Amino acid sequence: MSAGLALLRALQFADGQFPAGGFAFSWGVESLMADGLLARADWPDFLRGQMEHRWAPQDRPLTAHAFLAAGDEAALLALDELAEALTLAAPAREGSRRAGAALLATHARLDTPGAAAYQALAAAGKAPGHLPVAMGLALAGAGLDLPLSLAVSAHATAQALGTAALRLGLIGALEAQAALQALQPRLAELIAAPVPPVEEIGGFTPLADIAMMRHPLQKQQLFSN
């Protein structure tokens, strides 16, 4: 695959309109806002915290190891079970599984190598089908290299959070873009950083986790978590 085609594919997969299942989830933003724990001025720091303490140490290495293990069913299943164990909040686990299922379904329909086989495992209850694992194996099948795949993962994660905040009226469109642009140099550093071994994978975002646990108690719910 040429560099130009790879870049175009990465832009396609990272686009908010790509049907990857993330539109239904706020990943704790809705409850934090409802409880008065997340205000407009907090957004840039909140986004940075989620990316540095959840995406970077957990989703990034899970995606990377799944990318490297594409085609190795046993290794992918082990990573998927690790993702299940590391995702403490039940709404976050369910959201990750649902988003992963949507991503696999889209890539299966696009004939991305490996997507349909793993989708079948998840549909049969033999794999949780978590989003980072699904993304890693799908992007490997699509022919991207690892840095581009991690860039897609980073952008899609940050964009999903920003879109949720925008739909909830917490921030405006320009504020969402400004926060994302300010964070990009740090994300580029994290993409280029060595991938930690499997035994070191794990994030720590307790405020967002607790918010997702509290989400079912919210009287009004726009999102699923």
C-alpha positions, 0 to 999 in steps of 0.5 A, a space after each residue: 500500500 502506498 503512503 498516500 493510500 494508507 493516509 487516506 484509509 487512516 483518515 477514513 477510519 478515524 472520521 467521526 462518520 465512520 460507523 464504528 459504534 462510538 456515537 452512543 457513548 459518552 464514557 462518563 462525560 454525561 454523568 460528570 456534567 450532570 453531577 456538576 463535576 465537569 465544567 466548560 473550563 475543565 474540558 482541555 484538562 479532562 480530555 488530556 487526562 483521559 488520553 494520558 491515563 486511559 488511552 495511553 496505558 491501556 487502549 493504546 497497548 491493547 490496540 498495538 498488541 492486537 495489531 501485532 497478533 492479527 491472525 493469531 486467534 489465541 493471542 487475540 482472545 487473551 488480549 480480549 479477556 485482559 481488556 474485559 478484566 481491566 475495564 472495571 465499570 460495567 457500563 464501560 465494558 458493555 460500551 467497549 463490547 458494543 463499539 467493538 461489535 459495530 467496528 467489526 461488523 463494518 469492517 466485515 462488510 468492507 471485507 477487511 481481512 480478519 474482521 469477519 472471523 473475529 466478529 463470528 467469535 464475538 457473536 458466538 460468545 467466544 470473545 468479548 470483542 472489546 473495541 481496542 482489540 477489534 481496532 487493532 486487528 481490523 486496522 492490521 487487516 486493512 493494511 495500515 502500519 502500526 503508527 498510523 493505526 495508533 493515530 487512528 485509535 487516538 483520534 477516534 477516542 479523543 473525537 468521541 469524547 469531544 463529540 459527546 461533550 459537544 452534543 451535551 452542550 458542555 463545549 462548542 465546536 471550536 472549543 472541541 477542536 482547540 482542545 484536540 489540537 492542543 493535545 496532538 503534540 502529546 498524542 504524537 509523542 505517545 504514538 511514537 513511544 515504545 509499546 509496553 509489554 502485556 503485563 504492564 497494561 492498565 489505565 487509571 481514570 477513577 472519576 470517569 469510571 465512577 461516573 459511568 457506574 452512576 450513569 444508570 441513576 441519571 434521570 435523563 440519559 442521552 448516552 448509554 454510559 
